[in-house]
Amino acid sequence: MIGMEYNKEVFALTDSVTILGTRGSVPVSGSKYAKYGGATSSYLVRLDGETVVLDGGTGLLNLPDFLLSAPSLNLLLSHPHADHLHGLGVFPFRGTLSIYAKTRGGLSPEEQLLRYYSPPLWPVSPKAVYRELEERFTLGSIAVETAEGVHPGGVSLIKLSGGGKTVVYASDTTLTGASSLASFAADCDLLLCDGQFCRAEWSEKRGWGHSAWEDAAEAARAAGARKLRIIHHSPTRTDSELDAFSRKLQSSGFDWAFAREGEEVEL
């Protein structure tokens, strides 16, 4: 489906984050993944009347219909791995799309996207204005701050602040301790944090560039985050497994949960 159903009038008044897609590595489908969703990473952030999209996985195709005809849209890429780019190849946006990404591997943001979306691998390239993802800049009334995470090839952690609210996006990063994210995410209203694995399987997954969901919870506690959504679910992680993890997580008494495709988190 392209375009989620959304009340345009309510949308204009609400500071929120909509989970467009939260699966990691590759998209999945089937009854085992219906509750949490199978689309890969993309998040719609609404702050202080401004709209920003984080990452362009297949979840990007769940962007609300009325936004597809907006005159412009800003999309921030955490890093150029394929599961965060898949949606851009068929994204039907008709206005000016500005893509912000950090130069990596000696390639500019435009060179990264054109390497992925070019013949013979793909027939057309995304029509966009490419910009460097700087350490600090503004998008309208939103202040953007970035930091480097721990991931093969690098990854940008992204903080968006506006209208007295703050969202921190920490996808595809290995937490090196609860304090490793605490300063960057301090007192945020919502922390979107990688938790692709669990501690029981960590010995086999160490060095893959992700985190255990238990460590994401500890990071949220250390940062004093008001809400936490654990993201980037493993493509093999079923609804029943995530439900079991959720029961443990919710025993904390905080507004902590595993992100679900289509969920709107009000700030």
N, C-alpha and C positions, 0 to 999 in steps of 0.2 A: 504494500500500500504506500502510495506517495501522498504525504500530507495528513497529519492527524486532525481530527475534529477538535475545534477550539472555539471558545466564545471570544470573539475579537474585542468586545467592549471590556470584558473582565480582564483579558490579557493586558490591555493598555494600562490598567490600574494596579497590577499585581507585581511585586518583586518576587521572582520565583526561578526555579531551575526545573526544566522538563527533561526527563531522561529519554532521549530519542533512541539510544542504543547503548548497551553496556556490556556486550559480550567481548571477550578478548580473543586475539589470534586469528580466528576465522568465524564467519557467521554460521549459525546452525539453525535447524528447523525441526519441527516434530512435536508431538504431544509432551515429550519429556522436558521441553524447554518453553512451554506456553506461558507460564506464570512470570518468569523473569525476563523472557525474551531472547531472541537469537541474533539481533542486529548488533553490529560492532560499533565502537565508540563514537558517540556524538551527543552533545549536550547543549540545550538552548537556555541561555541565561538572560533574564530580564531584570535590569537594575535601573532605578531612577529614570524610567522612561526610555532607556536604551536597550538594544537587543544585540547580543553577541553569541556566536556559536563556537563551541569548543570541539575541535576535531571533526573529520569528515569521513567517518566510517559509514557502513551501510545504514546506520541509524539516521544519517543526514536526510534520507528519503522520507523520514517521518516528520520533517519540518511542516508546521501548519500551512495549509494551502494559501492563506491570504498573505503569508510572508514571501511566497514565491514570486509575487508581483510587486514587492517593495522596490523602491528605486535603488537601494543599496543594502549591502549586508557585509558585516565583518566576521571573518572566520579565523580563529587562532588555532594553529597546529602545534601540538605538543612535541611531535617528532614525525618523521616521514616513513614509518613502517606501514606496510600495506594495509593492515587492518584498520588504520586510522585515515586511509585515503580512498577506500573502495567506493564510497558514495559519490565522490567527485566526478567520476567518469560518466555518470548518467544524471547528474544533478540538474533539474530543469529550471534553475533560477534565471530570471529574465533581466534583472537589473545589473548594477555594477557590483561584482563580488571581489572584495579585498581579502587576500589570503596572507596572513602573517605567519612567518616561520623563521626559525633561526638557521643561519648558514651552518651546514654540517658536512663533514667530509670534503671540504673545499668546494661544495656546491651551494649556490645561492638558493633561496626559496623557489624561484622560477625553474632553475636547473634541476632541482630535485623532482618537482612535479612533472616536468617535461621528460625527464628520464623514465619515469614510470608510465606516463601517458603519452606514448609515441609509438608509431609503427616500428616493428610489426606486432608489438605487444598490445597496442590499443590504437584505433584509427584516428581519434581526435583528442586534442588537449583541452583541459578546462579553460574557459574564457574567464580570466581574472586579472586583477591588478595585484602584483606580488610585492610584499613589503617585509622588511627585516623585523623580527620579533625582538625588540630591544628590552633592556633590563627594566626600564621604566618609561611609560608614555601614557597618553590619554586617548580614549575613544569617546568623544562627546563629554558627558559628565562622569564617565567611568574611568577610574585610575587603574592602570594595568601594571602589575609588577611580576617579574619572572625570576626564577632561580633554577639552577641546574640540579637535576636528579641523578640517580644511579641506574643506568640502563645501557645495554650494548648500543654504541653509536650515539648515546646521549639522549636526553629528554628534558623538556622545559616544564617545570612546575609553574603554574599560572595562578595569580591572585587578582581578582576583580573586586573593586570597591566602588560603591556609589550609593548615594541616598542614605548613608549611615549603615549600609549592609555590606558584608564581605563574603565572597565565595572563593574557596581555594580548590584547585584541581590538581591532584597529584596522581596521575595515571602512569603506569609503566615505570615504576621506580621501586628500588629495593630500599626499604627503611633500615637504616643501620643502628637503630635504637629509637625508643619512643621520643627522645629529645631531638632527633635529627630533623623533624618536621615542625617541632613545637614553636620555634621562633617565627618561621615563615607563616605559619597558620594560626598564630596566637589570637585567641578570642574571635575566630571567624564564626559567621552564622551558619555556614555549611561547609563541611570538608568532604570532597569527593576523593576517596583514597583507594588506590590499588590494593586488592586483597584476593588476587587470583588463586592463591594456594592456601593451605592450612599448615600449621606447625608440624603436624604428623607426617607430612610429605616433604617437608622443607629440605631434608638431607639430599633428596634427589633433585630438587629444583633450585638449589642455591646457585647463583650466578646467572640465572635466566633473566634477571632484570625486573622481577616482580616482588611482591610481598605476601606474607601470610596475613589472613584477615584478622587474626588475633593481634598482630602487631599494628595493623591499621587502627584497631580499637584503642590500643595503648597510646598511639600517636594522637588520636582524637582527645583522649583524656588529658594527656600532657599539654596539648595546645589549648585546652579549654573550649573546644569547638561546641557550639550549641546543638548542631545536628551533624550526623555522619551518615553518608551513604557509601557502602563498600562497592567498588566497581571492578570492571574488567574480569568478569567471571570466566573461568576456564571453559573452553568449548565442550569439554567432557562432563562438566558439572551439571547435574540434572536438577530439576525443581525440588525433588524430594531431598537431595543432599543440601541444597541451599536452605530449604526449610529447616532442616536439622541444625545447621549452623545458626540460622536466625533465632531459633529458640534459645540457644546459648547466649547470643548477642543481646537479645531483648531482656534477659534477666538482669542486665546492668541497671535498668531503670531509666536510661537515657534515651533520647530520640536517635537511636542507632539502628540501621537496617541495611540489608543488601538491596542495592538499587534494582528497580523493576522497570523495564521498558514501558513507556507511557505514563510513568508516575510524574506528578507535578509536586515539587517540594516548595512550599511557600516559605519565604524568609521572614 
